[in-house]
Amino acid sequence: MFSRVWPMKNPIQYYGWGSTTAIPQLLGMENPENKPMAELWMGAHPKAPSEVLVLGRWTKLPDLIQEAPEPILGKLVYERFGPELPFLFKVLAAQEPLSIQAHPNKAQAREGFLREEALGIPIDAQERNYRDQNHKPELLCALTRFEALKGFRPPAEIVELFKKVLPPRFSNWLEILQTSSTGIRDFFEALMRMDKDGLRRLLGSVAEMARQLEGSQREFQWVILLHKRYPTDPGVLSPLFLNLVILEPGEAIYLPAGELHAYLEGMGIEIMANSDNVLRGGLTNKHVDVDELVNVCKFRPTDPYKLRPKVTEMGEWIYETPAEEFQLSVVRVDNEVVSQNQGGFGAASIIICTEGQLWVKAKEQPDPVELSKGRSIFIPAVGHPYTIRGQGIVYKATVPHALREV
């Protein structure tokens, strides 16, 4: 039964920043209560696992993996990561900005998790920072125009933007950025630790100046929008010290551990290591831990580069990253048979159709599985090679071939 492809049933996450229309339109479902559907999760995360249809019965994916980890995950994947799917695959739909956040590296995650366990903080407590011992590198590929903040700007660029809107009494902040080797960190901490009354006055003044400049730069438009929603939140100023990245459909960014970021608006495909560790710094009503965020963040200028996909002979676009847990690719099928064979390296895969009508079949499977817009399937390692027929676009999550060299 493992040499088959399995239809999936995936949980939806309802967060306040989610879109009321994007995911329902993808899935072809109604949303009469206008609930904010923020994320569609595809994977085996214990918080919200997918189910797969095997032999006519819906089964939770983690349970199935525990039953037969090696044939489902693949020999090398099982040896490297144990009996767990190493990635979490998502569709993300942001109608409102997400929190400013960063994720720990593996050592920080392990240390933080064990520390909070020793303190007896419940795993589901609001004040809990570390819910597992894993890091959380991420990749986001835009399905629509997508705006995000990614990493710190160079100090000179931060100074140039702030000079246009910052009241003169805060000029010492800009001096710190220009003269200190730890200027970005000192600037960030001064902002994050500012008292609420002072912050309210500062943000009001900056927002007023931004209104006079909003036609000149998108950054100032975001300051105004964020100030309306969070009038006492230091994250209002984040578009001025973090890089603003605008993605068109098919463009992608990679977010390593320690990189401060925020998704602002749009719909995208997201893939990450299987973790739920988030350190937040603003634009949220959830728990914020400035000390721990400062401990995790990398306070250095970042090049907000976009990933360039490697195009294979078969036309598959592969977004390569340093992450060993995941790899994202896009396959465009146009009335032809597209054979997916991993060259002897078997690894579990998940594919989701975002456009068109397709049929997917494993080599030993008698009948193909229909894959239409919004539907997804899980392909066990022993289900390779498989074929896709029809016309459409699929996004594929798997483990990179480079794992053979680990």
N, C-alpha and C positions, 0 to 999 in steps of 0.2 A: 504493500500500500504506500510505501515511501517514494517509489519511483513515479510519482504523479505530481501534478500541480494542483494546489488547493485554493479554492475561493476563500476570501477573507471577509470577516465582519469586524469593523473597527470602531472603537469608542470615540465619541466627540467630547472635547473639553470645552466647558462653557465658562469663559472668563470675560470680565467687563469690557476689555478692549477689543473683543472679537467682532467680526462682521456678522450682520444679520442675514446677509444675502449670498456671500461668496461660496461658502461650503455647501449650503443648500442647493445652489445652482449647479455646483460640481457633481453632487450626489443625485440630483434630480428629485429632491424631496421638498415638501412644504415646510414652512416655518411660521405657522399662524400666530404664535405668541411672540414673534420677533426676538427670540433669544439670541444673545451674542455668541455665535459658534466660532470659537477662536482657533482650535486645533483639531485635526483628525489624526489620531495616533495609530501607527501600523507597526506592530512589533510585540515584544514579550516583556515589556516593563511591568513589574508587579503592581504598580499603581493603577494601570489601565491596560491590560493585555488584550490583544486581538484574539478572535476565535477563527478557526479554520474548519472547513467542511471536509471531513474525511469519512469515506464509506457511508455517506448519508447522515452523518452526525456532527453537530457543531461541538468542537473541543477547544478549550483554551490553549493557545500556542505554547505557553511555558510548560503545561502539563505534558504535551506531546513531545516537546524537546527533552524533558526529563526521562521520558519513556525510552527514547532512542536517540541520544544526543549526537553520536558520531555520524550515522547515515543522514540525519536531518541537517546538522550544522556543517559537516565536512570534517575529515580527519584532522587537518592542520588547524582549523578553527577551534575544534574541540580541545586539542592539545594546548593551544595558546590561551584560550579564554575560559575553558571549562564548559559545563553544560548550560551555557547561557548565550542567547543571541547578543553579539557585542554592540549592535547599533539600534537606535530608535529612529524610525522614519515618520515624518509628519507632513501634513499640509497645514500651513499657517495662514490665517486670514486676519489681518490687523486693520480694524476700522479706526482705532485710537492708538496712540503710542504705547509701547510696552515700557517697562521699567528700565532705567539705566542699570546695567549689571555686568558682572564678570564671573568667570568660573575658575575654580582652583585647578592646579596641576595634580598629578597623582599623589605626590608626597604630601601636599597641603590637604588634599581630600582625606587621606588616610589619617593624618595627624588630627585634623579637625573632627572627623567622625569619632575617633576613639576618645578624644577629649570630651565631646558632648555626651557620649555614652557613659563615661566615668562620672560626669556631673548629673546623670540621671534625667536628662532632658528627653521627654517622649519624642519618638521619631516623627510624630505628626504634629508636634507643637509649633505654634506660629513663630516662636523665637528660635526655632532650630535652623541652623545654617547648613549643616551637612547631614544629608539623609542616606548617603551611601559612601563608599570609599573610592569612588571612581572619578576620573577627570571628565570634562565635558567639552571637547573641541566640537565645533559646529560648522556646517556648510549650509548656506541658503542660496537657492536658485530661484530667480523671480519668475512667476507665472504671469503677473501683470507688472506695470510700472511699480517699483518698490523703492521706498526711501528708508534709509537707515543711518545711524551714527556708528562710526567704527574707528576706535583708537584715537589717541591724542594728536592734535595738530602740532606742527613745529612751534616753539615759543614765539617766534617773530610773527607768525600768522595769527596766533591767539591775541597777541598784543595789538596787531593791526585791527582786528575785528572789535575788540573791547574798547579801543580808543574812541570808536564811533558812538558808543552808547554808555560807557561807564562814567558815573559822576566823579568829579575831580578828587573828592575826598578818598577815593579808593585807588588813587594812582600808585600807592606803594605796592599793591598787588602786581601791577605790571612791572615794577622795578624788580620784584622778586623773580619774575619769569625771565627777565633779561640778564640778571647778574648772578644768580645762584645755580650751581650745578644740580641742585635738587629742586629747581624752580617749579616744574610742573607739579611735583608732589606737594610742595609747600602751598602753591596756589590752590590746588584741589582741596587740601585739608582745611585751609582757611575758609574756603567757601562752604564746605560740608559741615563745619563746626560753628558756623555763624549763628547767633541767637535769632529766634523767630521774628522779633520785632525789627531788628536791623535788616534781616533778610527780606521781610515784607517791603520795607522802604526801598531797599536796593533794587529788588525785582520790579517794583512799581516804576521807579525812575528809568530803569533799562527798557522796560516794555514801552514806556512813553516815547523814548528816543527811537526805539525800533519801529514804532508806527510811522515815524517821519521818514524811515529808510526802507520800509518793507518792499517798496517797488524795485529796489536796487539788488537785493540778494535774497535767495530763498532762506538762508539762515535766519534772517530777521523775521521773516514770516513765521517760521517755526517758533521763535521766541515768543511772539505774540500769541500764537495758538496754545502753546504750553502754559503761558502765564494765565490765560483764561481758565484753564482746567486745574492748575496747581499754583495758586498765587503765592504760596509760602514755601515752595519746593526749590532747592538749589539746582535741581535738574533742568529748570527752565533755561538756564544759561548753557546747557550742554551743547547746543548747536554751534556755539561760539568757540568751544575748546575741543570738541571732538570733530573728526572729519565727517562731513555730510556726503553720503554716497547715494547716487540715484541709479538704480538698476532698471534696465529694460528687459522684457521677457527673454529668458535664456541666459542672462548674465548672472554671475554668481560671486559670492564672497566667502572667504574662509575665516573663521574666528578661533584663534588658538587660546589656550589657557592664559588668563591674566589680562586679556584685552578688553577694556571697557567698551561697551556697545549698547545700542538700543535700536529696536525696530520701530519705525515711526508709522508707516502706512503701506498697505499693499498685501498681495497674496503671493505665497511662494512655497516651494518644496524645501523642507528642512531635513537634514540628517545629522546625527550626532552620536557620540558614544552613549551607551545606555546608562545615563546618570540623571539625577534630579537636583544636583548641587548648584545653587544660585546665590550669589552675594549681591544684594541690591543697594543702590545708592540714591535713588530718587525716582520721581514720576510714578509713584506707587503708593497704595495704602497698606501694602504688606510690610513685613518686618524689614527694617534697614539696620545694618550693623556696620557703621563707618569704620571702626577699628579693624574688623576682619576684612572689609573690602580693601582698605589701604594696604593691608598685609598681603593680599592676593594680587592686586593690580600691578601691571608693569607701566611705570611712569616714564615713558619715552615716546618720542614722535613715531608715528606709524604711517607707512605708505598704504593708503586705502585702495590697494590694487584689486582689480577684478580678475577672477580666475579665467584663464583661457583654456577651453576644453581641447583635449587631444582627440582628433577624429580618426577612427579606425577605418580600415578598408571597407568594412561593411556599413559605414556611415554612422556608427555609434559615437556619440559625444561623451567623452569621459572627463570628469572634473577631478583631476588628481590633487591630493593634499598630503601632508605628512602623516595624517592619522592612519593608524593600522587597523582601526576597528571598522571603518566604513569607506565605501566608494559610491559616488553617485554618477549615473550616466543617463543620457536621453537617447532613445531609439525612435526614429521616424520610419514608419512602415508605410509603403505605398504600393498596395496591390501585389505584394510579392512575399515570398517565403524568406523570413529572416531567421537563420539558424543561430542559436545562442549556445556556444560551446566554449567552456573555459579552459580548453587545452589541457585537460588532465587535472586541473586544480578545481576541485569541487567545493563550493561554498553556498550556503543558503542565500537565497535572493528573495526580494519582494519587488513586484512591479505594480504600478498603478497607471491606469489609462486616463489621460487628461483630454483626449480628443479622439473621436472616431469610433470604429467598430472592429474588434479584433477577435481572433481565436487562438488560444495557446494550448500546446500539446507537448507533453513529455514523450520521450522516445518510446517507452513501453506502455503508454496510455492509449486505450482504444479510441476514446472520443475526446475531441478538444473541449476546452472550457472557454465560454464566451467572456470577453473582457471589453466592456463598453465604458463610456465616460464615467469616471468616479469609482469604478470598481477596481479591486486589487486582488492579486493572487500571491500565495507563498509558494516558492519552489525549493524543495529540499535539495541538499547537495547531490543526492543520488538521482534526483529528477533531471539532471543535466546529461546530455544536451536537450534542449527543447526548441520548438519552432513557434514563431508568431506569424499568423496570416491575416490579411485584411488591409485596412487603411486607417492609420491613426498615429498617435504619439503616446509613448509610455516612458515613465521615469523609473529607473531601476536602482535599487539599493542592494549592495552586497559587500563582501569583504575584499579588499584589493589583492590582486595577484602577488604583490610584493611580499605578502605574508609568507610566501614560500622561502624568502630569504631571511626571515626573522630568526 
